[in-house]
Amino acid sequence: MSDAFFDALAAACEAPSERALARLKSKVYSALVERQSESGPLLSLSKTTHVCVFESLVQITPVGEEAKSLNFCRVCHARVLAEHLENAPIFWRNCPYVTFKNS
């Protein structure tokens, strides 16, 4: 199949008229991360970039790698606000819940 076929197919499809609600995106993200953490430890914050302000504090704290592999979003107030308010008053840099609100 050629690129022209896929271009024509994409042109024939209608773009969705509405975006998914930020609350829905937040709930799906929370569920996915929770499910991932059930299968084993998450990637350590020592090996991660673009972390939120709270995760950056854990990143520099002298604790073991096991403590740095926890799901910190699970206890964050930003998650609770984002899952219950469509336009949650959260503005943390690199917070996925802020990204959902702005997308």
Secondary structure as the mmCIF struct_conf table of DSSP 4:
data_model
#
loop_
_struct_conf.conf_type_id
_struct_conf.id
_struct_conf.beg_label_comp_id
_struct_conf.beg_label_asym_id
_struct_conf.beg_label_seq_id
_struct_conf.end_label_comp_id
_struct_conf.end_label_asym_id
_struct_conf.end_label_seq_id
HELX_RH_AL_P HELX_RH_AL_P1 ASP A 3 ALA A 12
BEND BEND1 CYS A 13 CYS A 13
HELX_LH_PP_P HELX_LH_PP_P1 GLU A 14 PRO A 16
BEND BEND2 SER A 17 GLU A 18
HELX_LH_PP_P HELX_LH_PP_P2 ARG A 19 LEU A 21
HELX_RH_AL_P HELX_RH_AL_P2 ALA A 22 GLU A 38
TURN_TY1_P TURN_TY1_P1 SER A 39 SER A 39
BEND BEND3 GLY A 40 GLY A 40
HELX_LH_PP_P HELX_LH_PP_P3 PRO A 41 SER A 44
HELX_RH_3T_P HELX_RH_3T_P1 LEU A 45 LYS A 47
BEND BEND4 HIS A 50 HIS A 50
HELX_RH_AL_P HELX_RH_AL_P3 VAL A 53 ILE A 60
BEND BEND5 THR A 61 THR A 61
TURN_TY1_P TURN_TY1_P2 GLU A 65 GLU A 66
HELX_RH_3T_P HELX_RH_3T_P2 ALA A 67 SER A 69
BEND BEND6 LEU A 70 LEU A 70
HELX_RH_3T_P HELX_RH_3T_P3 PHE A 72 VAL A 75
HELX_RH_AL_P HELX_RH_AL_P4 HIS A 77 HIS A 84
TURN_TY1_P TURN_TY1_P3 GLU A 86 ASN A 87
TURN_TY1_P TURN_TY1_P4 ARG A 93 ASN A 94
HELX_RH_AL_P HELX_RH_AL_P5 PRO A 96 ASN A 102
#
